[in-house]
């Protein structure tokens, strides 16, 4: 889990059935070098469930 800022939306022609109804957002972590499973993390694509938008500060959690 990390905090970051939404910097854009991701557009896709096809999505997996479990992502129906979710916006895909591009999030930039506040903490440089955020680690996930021991790897440095850059920009992250996140499925939005709370109607966030570009410019919003968000908490990104991994899993369901």
C-alpha distances in whole Angstrom, upper triangle without the diagonal:
4,7,10,13,15,18,19,20,20,24,25,28,27,24,23,24,21,20,23,22,19,19,17,16,15,12,13,10,12,11,14,13,9,9,8,11,13,13,13,11,13,13,11,13,12,14,14,15,16,18,17,19,19,19,16,14,10,7,5,4,6,10,12
4,7,10,12,15,17,18,19,23,24,28,27,25,24,26,23,21,24,23,20,19,17,15,13,10,10,7,8,8,11,11,7,9,9,13,14,14,12,10,12,12,11,13,12,14,15,16,16,18,15,17,17,16,14,11,8,6,5,7,9,13,15
4,7,10,13,15,17,19,22,24,28,28,25,25,27,24,22,24,23,19,18,16,14,13,9,8,6,6,8,11,12,10,12,13,16,17,17,15,12,12,12,11,13,12,15,14,16,15,16,13,15,14,13,11,7,6,4,6,9,12,15,17
4,7,9,12,14,16,20,22,26,26,24,25,27,24,21,24,22,19,17,15,11,10,6,5,4,5,8,10,12,10,13,14,18,19,17,15,12,11,9,10,12,11,14,13,16,15,15,12,12,11,10,9,6,5,6,7,11,14,17,19
4,6,9,12,14,18,21,25,25,23,25,26,24,21,23,21,18,15,14,10,8,5,5,7,7,11,12,15,13,16,17,21,22,20,17,14,12,10,10,12,11,14,13,15,14,14,10,9,8,6,6,4,6,9,10,13,16,19,20
4,6,8,11,14,17,21,22,20,22,24,22,18,20,18,15,12,10,7,6,4,6,9,10,14,15,17,16,18,18,22,23,21,19,15,13,10,10,10,9,12,10,13,13,11,8,7,5,5,6,6,7,10,10,14,16,19,20
4,7,10,13,17,20,22,21,23,25,23,20,21,20,17,13,11,8,6,6,7,10,12,15,15,17,17,19,20,23,24,22,19,15,12,9,10,10,11,14,13,16,16,14,11,8,5,6,8,10,11,14,13,17,19,21,22
4,7,10,13,17,18,18,20,22,21,18,19,17,14,11,9,6,5,7,9,13,15,18,18,20,19,21,21,25,26,23,21,17,14,11,11,9,11,12,12,15,15,13,11,8,5,8,10,12,13,15,15,18,19,21,22
4,6,10,13,15,14,17,19,18,14,15,14,11,8,6,4,6,9,12,15,18,21,21,22,21,23,22,25,26,24,22,18,16,12,11,9,9,10,10,14,14,12,10,8,7,11,12,14,14,16,15,18,18,20,20
4,7,10,12,11,14,17,16,13,14,14,11,8,5,6,7,10,13,16,19,22,22,22,21,22,21,24,26,23,21,18,15,12,11,8,9,10,11,15,16,14,13,12,11,14,15,17,16,18,16,18,18,19,20
4,7,9,10,13,15,16,12,13,13,11,9,7,9,10,14,17,20,23,26,26,26,25,26,24,27,29,26,25,21,19,15,14,11,12,12,13,16,18,16,15,14,14,17,18,20,19,21,19,21,21,21,21
4,5,7,10,13,14,11,11,13,12,10,9,11,13,16,19,22,26,28,27,27,26,26,25,27,29,26,25,22,20,17,15,12,13,12,14,17,19,18,18,17,17,21,21,23,22,23,20,22,21,21,21
4,7,11,13,15,12,12,14,14,13,12,15,16,20,23,26,29,31,31,31,30,30,28,29,32,29,29,26,24,21,19,15,17,15,17,20,22,20,21,20,20,24,25,27,25,26,24,25,24,24,23
4,7,9,12,10,10,12,13,13,12,15,17,21,24,26,30,31,31,31,29,29,26,28,30,28,28,25,24,21,19,15,16,14,17,19,22,20,21,21,22,25,26,27,25,26,23,23,22,21,21
4,6,8,6,7,10,10,11,10,14,16,19,22,24,28,29,30,29,27,27,24,25,28,26,26,23,22,20,17,13,13,11,14,16,19,18,19,20,21,24,24,25,23,23,20,20,18,18,17
4,5,6,7,11,11,13,12,15,18,20,23,25,28,30,30,29,27,26,23,24,27,25,26,23,23,21,17,14,14,12,15,16,19,19,21,22,23,26,25,26,23,23,20,19,17,16,15
4,5,6,9,10,13,14,17,20,22,26,27,30,32,33,32,29,28,25,26,29,28,29,26,26,24,20,17,16,13,15,15,19,19,21,22,24,27,26,27,24,24,21,20,18,16,15
4,6,9,9,12,12,16,18,20,24,25,28,29,30,29,27,26,23,23,27,26,27,24,24,22,18,15,13,10,13,12,16,17,19,21,23,26,24,25,22,21,18,17,15,13,11
4,6,6,8,9,12,15,17,21,22,25,27,28,27,25,25,22,23,26,25,25,22,22,19,16,12,10,7,10,10,14,14,16,17,19,22,21,22,19,19,16,16,14,13,12
4,6,9,10,14,17,19,23,25,28,30,31,31,28,28,25,27,30,29,29,26,25,22,19,15,13,10,11,11,14,14,16,18,20,23,22,23,21,21,19,19,18,17,14
4,7,10,13,16,19,22,24,27,29,31,31,28,29,26,28,31,30,29,26,25,22,19,15,13,9,9,9,11,11,14,15,18,21,20,21,19,19,18,18,18,17,15
4,6,9,13,15,19,20,23,25,27,27,24,25,23,25,28,26,26,22,22,18,15,12,9,6,6,6,9,9,11,12,15,18,16,18,15,16,14,15,15,15,13
4,6,10,12,16,18,21,24,25,25,23,24,22,25,27,26,25,21,20,16,13,10,8,6,5,8,10,8,9,9,11,15,14,16,14,15,14,15,16,16,15
4,7,10,13,16,19,21,22,22,20,21,19,22,24,22,21,18,16,13,10,6,6,5,6,9,12,10,10,10,11,14,14,15,13,14,12,14,14,15,15
4,6,10,13,15,18,19,19,18,19,18,21,23,21,19,16,14,10,8,6,5,6,7,10,11,10,8,8,8,11,11,12,11,12,11,13,14,16,16
4,7,10,13,15,16,16,15,17,16,20,21,18,16,13,10,7,6,5,6,9,10,14,14,13,11,10,9,11,11,12,11,12,11,14,14,17,18
4,6,9,12,13,14,12,14,14,18,19,17,15,11,9,6,5,6,7,10,11,14,14,14,11,10,9,10,10,9,8,9,8,11,13,16,17
4,7,9,9,11,10,13,14,17,18,15,13,9,7,5,7,9,10,14,14,17,17,17,14,13,11,10,11,10,10,11,10,13,15,18,20
4,6,7,8,7,10,12,15,15,14,11,8,7,7,8,11,12,15,15,18,18,18,15,15,14,13,12,10,9,9,9,12,13,17,20
4,6,9,8,12,14,18,17,16,13,11,10,10,12,15,15,18,18,20,20,20,16,16,15,13,12,9,10,10,11,14,16,20,22
4,6,6,9,12,16,15,14,11,10,10,11,13,16,17,20,20,23,22,23,20,20,18,16,16,13,13,12,12,15,16,20,23
4,6,9,12,15,14,12,9,8,8,10,13,16,18,21,22,25,25,25,22,22,20,18,18,15,15,15,15,17,18,22,25
4,6,9,12,10,9,5,6,7,10,12,16,18,21,23,25,26,26,23,23,22,21,20,18,17,16,15,16,17,20,23
4,7,10,9,8,6,5,8,10,11,14,15,19,20,22,23,24,21,22,20,19,19,16,15,13,12,13,13,17,20
4,6,6,5,5,5,9,12,12,15,16,19,21,23,24,26,23,24,23,23,22,19,17,15,13,13,12,15,19
4,5,5,7,6,10,12,11,14,14,17,19,21,23,24,22,24,23,23,22,19,17,14,12,11,9,12,16
4,6,9,9,13,15,14,16,17,19,22,23,25,27,26,27,27,27,25,23,20,17,15,13,11,13,17
4,7,9,13,16,15,18,19,22,24,26,28,30,28,29,28,28,27,24,22,19,17,16,14,16,20
4,6,10,13,13,16,17,21,23,25,27,28,26,27,26,26,25,23,21,19,16,16,14,17,21
4,7,10,11,15,17,20,22,25,26,27,24,25,23,23,23,20,19,17,15,16,15,18,22
4,7,8,11,13,17,19,22,23,23,21,21,20,20,19,17,16,15,12,13,13,16,19
4,6,10,13,16,18,21,22,22,20,19,17,17,18,16,15,15,13,15,15,18,21
4,7,10,13,15,18,19,19,16,16,14,14,15,14,13,13,11,14,14,17,19
4,6,10,12,15,17,17,15,15,14,15,15,14,12,12,9,11,11,14,16
4,7,9,13,15,15,13,13,13,15,14,14,12,13,10,11,11,13,15
4,6,9,11,12,11,12,12,14,13,13,10,10,7,9,9,11,12
4,7,9,10,10,12,13,16,14,15,12,12,9,10,10,11,10
4,6,6,7,9,11,14,12,12,10,11,9,11,12,13,12
4,6,8,11,14,16,14,14,11,11,11,11,13,13,11
4,6,9,13,14,11,12,10,11,11,13,15,16,14
4,7,10,12,10,12,11,13,13,15,17,18,17
4,7,9,6,8,8,10,11,14,17,18,17
4,6,6,9,9,13,13,17,19,21,20
4,6,9,10,14,14,18,20,22,22
4,7,9,13,14,18,21,23,24
4,6,10,12,15,18,21,21
4,7,10,13,17,19,20
4,6,10,13,16,16
4,6,10,13,14
4,7,10,11
4,7,8
4,7
4
